[in-house]
Amino acid sequence: MNEQPYPEVPKLTPEDLAKQKARSKALGLVLGALVILFFIVTIAKLGGNVWNREL
């Protein structure tokens, strides 16, 4: 009963870490662009007068 509950995680090389970091940055940029796109589409559907309304 001395088995580990999870298998051992392999060590990442500096090259693997660089690739992982690049993928993370790309994914972050894509998600940020998607948020901006949704915002623009929402404003376009509501119309330009959404900025001129009384609060």
Residue, then its C-alpha position, 0 to 999 in steps of 0.5 A: m500500500n505504498e503506491q502513490p495516488y498519482p503518477e510522477v509528473p515529468k520534468l519540463t525542459p526549458e524548451d517545453l516551458a518556452k512553448q507552454k508560455a508562448r501558448s499561454k500568451a496566444l490563448g490570452l490574446v485570443l480570449g482578449a480579442l473575443v471579449i473585445l469582439f463581443f463588446i463591439v457587437t453588443i454596442a452595435k446591436l444596442g445602437g450608437n445612442v447607448w452612450n448618450r443616455e441619461l444615467 
